[in-house]
């Protein structure tokens, strides 16, 4: 649903290929009135399914005054030294740190390539000094009109310097659910003028927390890719300190002074949502790195529980698949543990980007809950089964 929602939101983002002899036809195929009509019909119900429960978790009470609000901002936004990111520690200790760094940059790409396009929606209208401050942030992000210094240009240089593709959505199938979720939250806010004050809170928190994180990513990239072009992350170490100050002191605080306590809860909601989403992304990335790093263990786990699982097969939902050579199961997730076993042929099981296990007849793998995975048939045909076992610990004598 998150992937679908992103695609619908981006009906008002313009993407052009580097070259095309059929560009007019391409545009008319990608951007159509029926698609926009469909987007208008589907976005609201999808937003409720994707973001509704999350937003209900953030309960902001009343009774805010200026003093309480100032204390809250100090608690949430004041620097507290260098934050520890478990995902970066896991990348550092992984068996293939370069692969995991590429996975990380794929997650960044969903937002960094169309950099600040969400924010551009709030450059329109007429709302005073805050609008000009928003536009100055946009000017920074867009390199003050010089394409060579546009932040997305710098990020593309980072991608190319380590052998990655640099076109938008080149890694569409490898975005984690949480990366899309965070992206969709900012889409939702900026498409909804009534959510403007929540957006100001969210972007203020994001800008104030991003700079130190970029410094850590830059250092890790330089350690494992000595020839990397890390200008994007170097630039954001200092520019986001400036943007953090600007969003707080030139947008949020003047708006708080202008409109008073009635807007405080909206600022608080945005800050808390942004904070929550950052933690969700961190946890999701950690889980994916661990899943990819432990792929031999999940294969061994499957062999260890194979007898008990098959013995109970009459009580387990089973999908029987018989697919031809080249058949691709695009990366996806399940909301419970799954057990994949090959009966005939050869299946390349994908644990993540460039992370594979080739399964022959009788071989199997446990697919961890919520972990991105896919498959490709390598033989003339392949028969395999996917068993929805729910929780592998019902069959195992140990945990991974």
Steps between C-alpha positions, in 0.01 A plus 500: 500500500785740578649442155164563334445814706840642402425434131165678529645797688767545233248564225587867560881446497667534160759234417682513165749245362847612393397444137204364305381509140142451619488742792154643419347152478686400817360796692148437374528138615640582844283802581133472405166641608367150586805440722452833675131421548592160643755664729237740632270206576759274663736728690272579796407136581861388449623778729267377771621141464869592482521791743180487703611267779836672524344843536263367767808394701606863532255650748556869567297641785388857556610748763814617320645841588811682385715376788403135457553526127848651543594216737374245249704654218812506718451132585448393139723730299805593706816313391602216730831401350540242226202264486561127480338329200483123536458461123838662435662277761345195332631615162846543648502146642325331204672231296462729195489865616505629142182311415325628812608857427345468155180376664509811721544734202208331324282603794633856484428516126122500539525848656841636395457479121179709482655708782255737672230450238255448786597837648452674164125453539510744792693761302167594341238732645528808719585463868764757583859482623487126564435442130818684410698294751359178350607624159854573620529141624382388158756723331776333701374154409482596132854640491384860456412421139834334415435139407856392584447595865138381529490253788348222292786547251747448783315187610506364145876551501522296821300216343703497178832510684428164665356334191129555566229620263406866546159532334194549718338175613772281348471306827122522527467131591751528783346786697417377848144550621616751761686713242181527296294561814711799602492634145122461488455687827667809353299458179180494703587811700609710204193406295280619787519874582307434821804296614744789450581550867552126552736508201698788651550295816599190303747672268653696789575176683630334183734788413635522854581128521630436149836681504677286763364184336645608164841539661489141623389368159775698326766354728374147441491549123856634495620207707358233269505685165822708505420654158140591582370845413358585842425868436127450556551382856781748570277785382215389724716487812508879507208605278247313712632678808409819314167357379424376850554847638297656220201266530495557875582870527357636174200274446379311808562756777367803306187300410461400865527866602260607227224245566551413866427182698238371255776384261730346764331156491545485122871578528533238773316241291733558205812478716381181669396340169834581339682361803288182496549445127876539532502227764279276286739543206799428721343182641389380157843556346669321791269203453566487123878519546484223760278285274739538206809447712354182651381341176702176555345471847146534364576224248634277777201585718269384220683169470483455878122550516416348161378166639275660764355752253418240234359269765247775583432604140127419516461782753707758310385723209709401197557673165603255224700667224611363162684769308701515175860609456546872559183536707564773754340538840558870559627590848220514756430428866267274701343581836608165647787254465490286184668172406617464138592154366597401145354176361633506143740728312730779617382816675714805571365637826566870558559614860553860382691686227795289373442251782396155373469131587452241224259229616494152343234230556455429869673822605311763691521833681304672776376842388495731800190707573497840327832438323537606139561199274434372149587214265607419143457165322834386352399159359259426212227487763487492878246353737514635851275560797456791738362397840360769729636372831423819696788479749794270432558463875199266514719248316854591608696426815697825470456860383702710259 
